[in-house]
Amino acid sequence: MKGGMGNMMKQAQMMQANMQKAQAELAVTEVEGIASNGMVKITMACNNAVKRVLIDAAAMDDRETLEDLLLIALNDARAKAEATSQQRMSGMMPAGFKLPF
């Protein structure tokens, strides 16, 4: 029985190390959110850190439209970051386990 518990602990430690490695990789993996055919682009790491915001000059004519485009691009980047994270981490989790990020 003790050997089984030791194996479980080893597996848990391996899983933890693999998750830490994956999280470090995701922190430098970038995705790009785009709005209005590229008028606004937001580059974000998969840990939700915004890296760059690019705004086409034509998008600056109307403040409300620009605000909407920023929101659309940010939500697009966040959704892509979440999908990338879920895909990367899904192989490490038991079936049905939902990640908290």
Backbone bond lengths (Angstrom), bond angles and torsions (degrees), N, CA, C in turn:
res aa  C-N    CA-C-N  psi(-1)  N-CA   C-N-CA  omega(-1)  CA-C   N-CA-C  phi
1 M - - - 1.452 - - 1.531 110.57 -
2 K 1.326 117.39 -38.02 1.457 121.16 -179.03 1.528 111.12 -64.46
3 G 1.334 117.74 -37.53 1.461 121.36 178.01 1.514 111.83 -62.99
4 G 1.321 117.37 -37.67 1.465 121.85 178.04 1.515 111.44 -65.06
5 M 1.324 116.32 -40.01 1.459 120.59 179.35 1.531 109.69 -68.65
6 G 1.325 116.83 -38.91 1.463 120.97 177.74 1.523 111.41 -63.13
7 N 1.334 116.70 -40.40 1.463 120.93 177.58 1.528 110.94 -64.98
8 M 1.330 116.14 -40.01 1.464 119.47 178.31 1.525 110.83 -63.27
9 M 1.332 116.25 -39.81 1.466 120.03 179.05 1.525 110.80 -65.17
10 K 1.334 116.27 -41.60 1.466 120.41 177.90 1.523 110.68 -61.62
11 Q 1.333 115.54 -43.84 1.464 119.80 179.75 1.528 110.73 -64.00
12 A 1.319 116.74 -40.48 1.464 120.79 178.69 1.527 110.46 -64.05
13 Q 1.322 117.12 -41.62 1.458 120.65 178.58 1.526 111.47 -66.10
14 M 1.341 116.09 -39.20 1.460 120.05 177.40 1.522 110.49 -64.63
15 M 1.327 116.34 -43.07 1.458 120.46 179.16 1.527 110.21 -62.85
16 Q 1.310 117.56 -41.34 1.462 121.59 178.89 1.526 110.33 -63.33
17 A 1.324 117.31 -44.42 1.464 120.87 178.60 1.523 110.97 -63.11
18 N 1.335 117.05 -41.60 1.463 120.89 178.27 1.532 111.33 -64.20
19 M 1.319 116.62 -39.15 1.460 120.31 178.92 1.524 111.08 -67.01
20 Q 1.321 117.21 -40.30 1.462 120.23 178.10 1.526 110.53 -63.54
21 K 1.322 116.35 -40.87 1.464 120.82 177.66 1.528 110.33 -63.41
22 A 1.328 116.63 -44.50 1.462 121.04 179.93 1.528 110.82 -64.22
23 Q 1.321 117.65 -40.45 1.461 120.72 178.45 1.526 111.18 -64.35
24 A 1.330 116.83 -38.73 1.460 120.37 177.25 1.534 110.57 -65.08
25 E 1.320 116.77 -40.08 1.461 120.83 177.54 1.526 110.84 -65.47
26 L 1.319 116.85 -41.28 1.459 120.60 179.55 1.528 112.03 -66.45
27 A 1.316 116.97 -29.81 1.465 120.77 179.50 1.526 111.85 -65.23
28 V 1.321 117.29 -21.93 1.469 120.56 178.75 1.528 112.42 -111.10
29 T 1.330 117.16 -1.02 1.460 121.39 176.08 1.521 108.14 -84.07
30 E 1.329 116.55 123.87 1.456 120.67 -176.37 1.527 111.81 -107.29
31 V 1.325 114.57 146.29 1.460 122.81 173.90 1.529 107.09 -127.11
32 E 1.327 115.88 160.90 1.461 119.42 -178.34 1.524 110.32 -124.36
33 G 1.314 115.08 126.43 1.460 121.33 173.93 1.512 108.73 -96.77
34 I 1.321 115.89 136.58 1.462 120.88 -174.40 1.520 109.63 -128.29
35 A 1.335 115.17 141.88 1.464 121.06 174.51 1.522 109.12 -131.10
36 S 1.307 115.27 144.16 1.460 123.77 174.45 1.524 112.45 51.24
37 N 1.330 115.02 58.71 1.473 121.87 176.93 1.524 113.34 54.03
38 G 1.317 116.34 35.72 1.461 120.50 174.87 1.507 115.54 93.23
39 M 1.320 117.91 7.04 1.469 118.91 178.06 1.525 110.46 -64.48
40 V 1.317 115.95 -32.43 1.466 121.44 175.39 1.523 107.06 -130.08
41 K 1.340 115.39 129.29 1.462 121.30 177.48 1.520 108.48 -129.74
42 I 1.312 115.16 134.28 1.466 121.16 177.03 1.514 107.80 -124.15
43 T 1.322 115.54 124.37 1.454 121.59 176.73 1.524 107.64 -101.13
44 M 1.337 114.45 129.20 1.460 121.00 -175.48 1.521 109.26 -136.41
45 A 1.318 116.33 141.37 1.460 120.40 172.00 1.522 107.86 -77.11
46 C 1.316 116.43 159.93 1.469 120.60 -177.77 1.516 113.34 -71.28
47 N 1.327 117.72 -1.62 1.466 120.25 172.12 1.531 109.96 -98.40
48 N 1.346 115.40 16.20 1.470 125.25 176.73 1.522 114.81 71.80
49 A 1.316 118.34 17.64 1.458 121.27 174.16 1.532 108.17 -85.06
50 V 1.329 116.78 120.79 1.458 121.01 178.61 1.520 108.44 -75.13
51 K 1.330 115.82 128.51 1.458 121.57 -176.05 1.528 112.50 -102.12
52 R 1.346 116.70 -40.39 1.461 121.01 -176.69 1.523 110.28 -148.66
53 V 1.319 114.62 148.51 1.460 122.03 171.81 1.521 106.87 -130.13
54 L 1.334 116.12 121.28 1.458 121.46 178.12 1.519 108.45 -116.00
55 I 1.336 115.99 128.90 1.456 121.04 -178.50 1.520 108.65 -126.74
56 D 1.325 115.83 122.90 1.458 121.90 175.83 1.532 108.16 -66.61
57 A 1.316 116.88 141.79 1.466 121.13 -178.53 1.528 111.94 -57.02
58 A 1.319 117.36 -33.99 1.464 120.55 -179.37 1.525 112.15 -65.15
59 A 1.299 117.58 -22.41 1.462 120.91 -179.29 1.521 112.26 -78.80
60 M 1.320 117.90 -9.91 1.457 121.16 -175.18 1.529 113.45 -90.28
61 D 1.313 116.82 2.81 1.461 120.04 -178.88 1.525 112.78 -69.73
62 D 1.312 116.85 -33.70 1.463 121.63 -175.24 1.523 109.34 -128.36
63 R 1.315 115.75 115.84 1.463 121.27 -175.66 1.531 112.17 -59.76
64 E 1.324 118.34 -46.08 1.462 120.95 -177.61 1.528 111.36 -63.79
65 T 1.322 116.20 -40.56 1.461 119.94 177.99 1.523 110.25 -64.88
66 L 1.320 117.24 -42.28 1.463 121.11 178.64 1.521 110.58 -61.70
67 E 1.318 117.44 -42.41 1.462 120.75 177.79 1.524 110.74 -60.25
68 D 1.333 116.29 -43.27 1.467 120.59 178.17 1.527 111.16 -63.32
69 L 1.326 116.84 -43.36 1.466 120.86 -179.61 1.524 111.17 -64.11
70 L 1.333 116.95 -39.51 1.466 120.48 176.94 1.529 110.53 -62.25
71 L 1.310 116.36 -42.86 1.458 120.44 179.44 1.525 111.10 -64.30
72 I 1.329 116.85 -43.23 1.464 121.00 178.95 1.531 110.27 -62.26
73 A 1.336 117.27 -47.31 1.466 120.78 -179.13 1.522 111.35 -64.51
74 L 1.322 117.24 -39.83 1.460 120.85 179.13 1.530 110.96 -65.17
75 N 1.305 117.15 -43.89 1.472 120.38 178.19 1.523 111.44 -65.71
76 D 1.331 116.75 -36.63 1.459 120.69 177.16 1.530 110.30 -64.08
77 A 1.324 116.54 -45.25 1.469 120.59 179.15 1.527 110.72 -63.51
78 R 1.323 117.17 -42.40 1.462 120.93 179.90 1.527 111.28 -62.91
79 A 1.324 116.31 -42.28 1.464 120.13 179.39 1.533 110.79 -64.64
80 K 1.317 116.87 -40.68 1.471 120.43 178.22 1.522 110.95 -66.92
81 A 1.334 116.90 -39.49 1.466 120.64 178.57 1.528 110.13 -64.59
82 E 1.318 116.80 -41.95 1.464 120.89 179.28 1.529 110.95 -64.76
83 A 1.330 116.54 -43.05 1.465 120.15 179.77 1.521 110.90 -64.21
84 T 1.328 116.72 -41.45 1.463 121.03 178.65 1.523 110.38 -64.26
85 S 1.324 116.95 -43.01 1.464 121.39 179.15 1.525 111.10 -64.39
86 Q 1.322 116.46 -45.03 1.463 120.59 179.53 1.528 110.57 -60.62
87 Q 1.319 115.86 -43.62 1.463 120.36 -179.42 1.530 110.43 -63.03
88 R 1.321 116.85 -44.04 1.466 121.49 -177.19 1.527 111.76 -67.70
89 M 1.323 116.31 -38.53 1.458 120.60 -173.54 1.534 112.77 -90.56
90 S 1.331 117.99 -16.03 1.461 120.47 -173.39 1.526 113.22 -61.07
91 G 1.320 118.30 -32.11 1.453 120.64 179.84 1.517 113.81 -71.45
92 M 1.322 117.15 -13.10 1.462 121.01 -177.22 1.520 112.96 -97.65
93 M 1.315 117.47 -10.24 1.453 121.38 -174.01 1.533 110.75 -107.88
94 P 1.322 116.50 149.38 1.463 119.87 173.22 1.528 109.80 -63.12
95 A 1.311 116.50 154.72 1.469 121.31 -179.79 1.520 110.80 -56.29
96 G 1.315 116.33 136.08 1.460 121.47 177.70 1.512 115.15 84.48
97 F 1.320 117.77 -3.62 1.461 121.53 -179.00 1.524 108.71 -82.16
98 K 1.325 118.08 122.78 1.464 122.78 -179.13 1.518 109.52 -94.79
99 L 1.335 115.64 130.16 1.453 120.26 178.92 1.524 109.82 -75.39
100 P 1.345 118.23 146.59 1.452 120.81 -177.17 1.522 114.25 -81.46
101 F 1.334 119.09 4.43 1.474 120.26 -179.63 1.488 111.26 -132.49
